[in-house]
Amino acid sequence: MIIGLDLSDRSIKTIGLDRKKQQGILTLHQRNEIQEGIIQHGQIKNKEKLISLINEKISPIAQHQNCIISLPETESFIKVIRLPKMKKSEIKKSIKWETEANIPLSIEEVYFDWQIIRPSFLSTNEQNKYTDVLMGALPKKLVNDYLSVFKEAKIKPIAFEIESIATSRAVIKDSFSAEPIMIIDLGASRTSFIIFAGGAIHFTTSTFDISNEKIINQIKDTLKINYSNAREMKIKYGLKNVSANKAYPILSDSSEKIIQLAQKYADFFVNKSLSGYTQQKEVKKIILTGGGALMTNLDRFISRQLKMEVSVGNPWINFPPKRIKNLSLSNSISYTTAIGLALRNL
């Protein structure tokens, strides 16, 4: 069994996957809430409380398993760069320079990794001229903090992985697309925008200004109702413009902000991305994921405004389980990153 552990500011989501006789099996799923303030914007602020929670809820099921753990999108740096043809030893030097040029930390303060990727739609002549590299970097302090927490909890991860990579693995069919796809991950504490093209991520960014929690709390405060009723109203009515939906102005306003950012990042991709990864550069397809993707009519609302194909992602598209216990497809959406983590080594 492979276990994916997705940590965010407000929860730990656990997925266990196995494969028997070419059939996928979901062996476990679990969600544990994290008290506010223990993790803030991806940074661990209270190690003792986080270790205590993991010891109580996660260690009993994960201690002797192969675990892959997410690292926060908001603290990561991912970029595809195009270099002249060169030896591998020279590539590493170039990547170090690119890393220092693009992040506000010295190379000694980050862990970085890279892999050579190939643009499927670039001519052979052009491919012979260049080497394209997908590079990722994270602050050493952040990674070491996560590592020390799990070490204290006696969980030995076989890998850490940036959230966006795991999310893409779960919702992009066969991890390849001949057209650019934007993934909008609507999480509890932040919203992330990812653009996937060919077989790699080419753009990723996050905002804490729009999140599931903020929207629900805004409904709660504006309509003077409790949190549970506000959440139910958001899910039940969503963007249905009916008289009973008192939350419509709030939800349409937050959705408009998502649309504005999606258009901004789609335009950026068209103007700044490397050629050769897709048949055309224009973003025409959006996949929604995360718990916020379940808002009624959100996909239609965004599609109508942006004139794009918009759908809620299927996190099982690359691993249709033979057996799913007590986890509906709609509830699986909030486990997308955890599913993608487990798929890495399955």
PERAUR-V684608 format. One record per residue. N is the residue number from 1. RES is the residue in three letters. PSI is psi in whole degrees, 0 to 359 (NA if undefined). BURIAL is I if it has 9 or more other ideal C-beta (glycine too) atoms within 8 Angstrom, else O. Layout:
N | RES | PSI | BURIAL
N | RES | PSI | BURIAL
This chain:
1 | MET | 140 | O
2 | ILE | 134 | I
3 | ILE | 130 | I
4 | GLY | 127 | I
5 | LEU | 111 | I
6 | ASP | 109 | I
7 | LEU | 132 | I
8 | SER | 184 | I
9 | ASP | 330 | I
10 | ARG | 354 | I
11 | SER | 161 | I
12 | ILE | 121 | I
13 | LYS | 129 | I
14 | THR | 131 | I
15 | ILE | 133 | I
16 | GLY | 125 | I
17 | LEU | 148 | I
18 | ASP | 163 | I
19 | ARG | 124 | O
20 | LYS | 125 | O
21 | LYS | 47 | O
22 | GLN | 10 | O
23 | GLN | 135 | O
24 | GLY | 140 | I
25 | ILE | 125 | I
26 | LEU | 110 | I
27 | THR | 332 | O
28 | LEU | 153 | I
29 | HIS | 144 | I
30 | GLN | 139 | O
31 | ARG | 129 | I
32 | ASN | 128 | I
33 | GLU | 144 | O
34 | ILE | 129 | I
35 | GLN | 139 | O
36 | GLU | 134 | O
37 | GLY | 344 | O
38 | ILE | 316 | I
39 | ILE | 129 | I
40 | GLN | 121 | O
41 | HIS | 38 | I
42 | GLY | 348 | I
43 | GLN | 132 | I
44 | ILE | 120 | I
45 | LYS | 338 | O
46 | ASN | 90 | O
47 | LYS | 318 | I
48 | GLU | 314 | O
49 | LYS | 323 | I
50 | LEU | 317 | I
51 | ILE | 318 | I
52 | SER | 317 | O
53 | LEU | 315 | I
54 | ILE | 318 | I
55 | ASN | 320 | I
56 | GLU | 316 | O
57 | LYS | 328 | I
58 | ILE | 315 | I
59 | SER | 319 | I
60 | PRO | 332 | O
61 | ILE | 342 | I
62 | ALA | 351 | I
63 | GLN | 323 | I
64 | HIS | 25 | O
65 | GLN | 164 | I
66 | ASN | 114 | O
67 | CYS | 139 | I
68 | ILE | 130 | I
69 | ILE | 138 | I
70 | SER | 149 | I
71 | LEU | 146 | I
72 | PRO | 133 | I
73 | GLU | 321 | I
74 | THR | 340 | I
75 | GLU | 2 | I
76 | SER | 163 | I
77 | PHE | 120 | I
78 | ILE | 135 | I
79 | LYS | 145 | O
80 | VAL | 126 | I
81 | ILE | 150 | I
82 | ARG | 120 | O
83 | LEU | 155 | I
84 | PRO | 156 | O
85 | LYS | 130 | O
86 | MET | 169 | O
87 | LYS | 158 | O
88 | LYS | 323 | O
89 | SER | 326 | O
90 | GLU | 327 | O
91 | ILE | 316 | I
92 | LYS | 320 | I
93 | LYS | 318 | O
94 | SER | 321 | I
95 | ILE | 321 | I
96 | LYS | 318 | I
97 | TRP | 315 | O
98 | GLU | 320 | I
99 | THR | 311 | I
100 | GLU | 328 | I
101 | ALA | 340 | O
102 | ASN | 351 | O
103 | ILE | 151 | O
104 | PRO | 37 | O
105 | LEU | 154 | O
106 | SER | 161 | O
107 | ILE | 333 | I
108 | GLU | 344 | O
109 | GLU | 3 | O
110 | VAL | 152 | I
111 | TYR | 134 | O
112 | PHE | 153 | I
113 | ASP | 160 | O
114 | TRP | 158 | I
115 | GLN | 147 | O
116 | ILE | 133 | I
117 | ILE | 158 | I
118 | ARG | 125 | O
119 | PRO | 113 | I
120 | SER | 334 | I
121 | PHE | 20 | I
122 | LEU | 139 | I
123 | SER | 155 | O
124 | THR | 321 | O
125 | ASN | 316 | O
126 | GLU | 321 | I
127 | GLN | 328 | I
128 | ASN | 343 | O
129 | LYS | 332 | O
130 | TYR | 161 | I
131 | THR | 122 | I
132 | ASP | 138 | I
133 | VAL | 131 | I
134 | LEU | 120 | I
135 | MET | 147 | I
136 | GLY | 145 | I
137 | ALA | 148 | I
138 | LEU | 147 | I
139 | PRO | 134 | I
140 | LYS | 319 | I
141 | LYS | 316 | O
142 | LEU | 312 | I
143 | VAL | 317 | I
144 | ASN | 325 | O
145 | ASP | 314 | I
146 | TYR | 317 | I
147 | LEU | 317 | I
148 | SER | 325 | I
149 | VAL | 313 | I
150 | PHE | 331 | I
151 | LYS | 317 | I
152 | GLU | 327 | O
153 | ALA | 5 | I
154 | LYS | 35 | O
155 | ILE | 126 | I
156 | LYS | 101 | O
157 | PRO | 141 | I
158 | ILE | 345 | O
159 | ALA | 151 | O
160 | PHE | 150 | I
161 | GLU | 141 | I
162 | ILE | 138 | I
163 | GLU | 312 | I
164 | SER | 327 | I
165 | ILE | 316 | I
166 | ALA | 318 | I
167 | THR | 315 | I
168 | SER | 319 | I
169 | ARG | 327 | I
170 | ALA | 324 | I
171 | VAL | 349 | I
172 | ILE | 119 | I
173 | LYS | 122 | O
174 | ASP | 20 | O
175 | SER | 36 | O
176 | PHE | 142 | O
177 | SER | 131 | I
178 | ALA | 356 | O
179 | GLU | 150 | I
180 | PRO | 138 | I
181 | ILE | 130 | I
182 | MET | 130 | I
183 | ILE | 125 | I
184 | ILE | 113 | I
185 | ASP | 107 | I
186 | LEU | 90 | I
187 | GLY | 177 | I
188 | ALA | 321 | I
189 | SER | 355 | I
190 | ARG | 164 | I
191 | THR | 131 | I
192 | SER | 146 | I
193 | PHE | 125 | I
194 | ILE | 134 | I
195 | ILE | 121 | I
196 | PHE | 133 | I
197 | ALA | 139 | I
198 | GLY | 246 | I
199 | GLY | 25 | O
200 | ALA | 160 | I
201 | ILE | 133 | I
202 | HIS | 345 | I
203 | PHE | 140 | I
204 | THR | 139 | I
205 | THR | 160 | O
206 | SER | 155 | I
207 | THR | 139 | O
208 | PHE | 357 | I
209 | ASP | 337 | O
210 | ILE | 123 | I
211 | SER | 162 | I
212 | ASN | 314 | I
213 | GLU | 316 | I
214 | LYS | 319 | I
215 | ILE | 314 | I
216 | ILE | 318 | I
217 | ASN | 326 | I
218 | GLN | 319 | I
219 | ILE | 314 | I
220 | LYS | 311 | I
221 | ASP | 321 | O
222 | THR | 317 | O
223 | LEU | 359 | I
224 | LYS | 49 | O
225 | ILE | 169 | O
226 | ASN | 168 | O
227 | TYR | 317 | O
228 | SER | 316 | O
229 | ASN | 324 | I
230 | ALA | 318 | I
231 | ARG | 317 | I
232 | GLU | 320 | O
233 | MET | 319 | I
234 | LYS | 315 | I
235 | ILE | 316 | I
236 | LYS | 310 | O
237 | TYR | 320 | I
238 | GLY | 237 | I
239 | LEU | 29 | I
240 | LYS | 119 | I
241 | ASN | 74 | O
242 | VAL | 160 | O
243 | SER | 328 | O
244 | ALA | 344 | O
245 | ASN | 84 | I
246 | LYS | 345 | O
247 | ALA | 357 | I
248 | TYR | 313 | I
249 | PRO | 321 | O
250 | ILE | 314 | I
251 | LEU | 322 | I
252 | SER | 324 | I
253 | ASP | 314 | O
254 | SER | 325 | I
255 | SER | 324 | I
256 | GLU | 322 | I
257 | LYS | 320 | I
258 | ILE | 317 | I
259 | ILE | 316 | I
260 | GLN | 317 | O
261 | LEU | 320 | I
262 | ALA | 317 | I
263 | GLN | 318 | I
264 | LYS | 314 | O
265 | TYR | 329 | I
266 | ALA | 318 | I
267 | ASP | 319 | O
268 | PHE | 317 | I
269 | PHE | 316 | I
270 | VAL | 319 | I
271 | ASN | 333 | O
272 | LYS | 347 | O
273 | SER | 159 | I
274 | LEU | 151 | I
275 | SER | 162 | O
276 | GLY | 355 | I
277 | TYR | 338 | I
278 | THR | 165 | I
279 | GLN | 334 | O
280 | GLN | 153 | O
281 | LYS | 339 | I
282 | GLU | 131 | O
283 | VAL | 119 | I
284 | LYS | 0 | O
285 | LYS | 135 | I
286 | ILE | 136 | I
287 | ILE | 127 | I
288 | LEU | 138 | I
289 | THR | 179 | I
290 | GLY | 165 | I
291 | GLY | 327 | I
292 | GLY | 345 | I
293 | ALA | 346 | I
294 | LEU | 357 | I
295 | MET | 127 | I
296 | THR | 130 | I
297 | ASN | 5 | I
298 | LEU | 318 | I
299 | ASP | 318 | I
300 | ARG | 320 | I
301 | PHE | 312 | I
302 | ILE | 318 | I
303 | SER | 317 | I
304 | ARG | 321 | O
305 | GLN | 320 | O
306 | LEU | 351 | I
307 | LYS | 43 | O
308 | MET | 161 | I
309 | GLU | 122 | O
310 | VAL | 131 | I
311 | SER | 158 | O
312 | VAL | 131 | I
313 | GLY | 151 | I
314 | ASN | 104 | O
315 | PRO | 354 | I
316 | TRP | 11 | I
317 | ILE | 331 | I
318 | ASN | 1 | I
319 | PHE | 67 | I
320 | PRO | 108 | O
321 | PRO | 144 | I
322 | LYS | 328 | O
323 | ARG | 122 | O
324 | ILE | 119 | O
325 | LYS | 118 | O
326 | ASN | 34 | O
327 | LEU | 106 | I
328 | SER | 165 | O
329 | LEU | 319 | O
330 | SER | 320 | O
331 | ASN | 337 | O
332 | SER | 334 | I
333 | ILE | 319 | I
334 | SER | 348 | I
335 | TYR | 11 | I
336 | THR | 310 | I
337 | THR | 318 | I
338 | ALA | 321 | I
339 | ILE | 314 | I
340 | GLY | 323 | I
341 | LEU | 312 | I
342 | ALA | 327 | I
343 | LEU | 339 | I
344 | ARG | 319 | I
345 | ASN | 19 | I
346 | LEU | NA | I
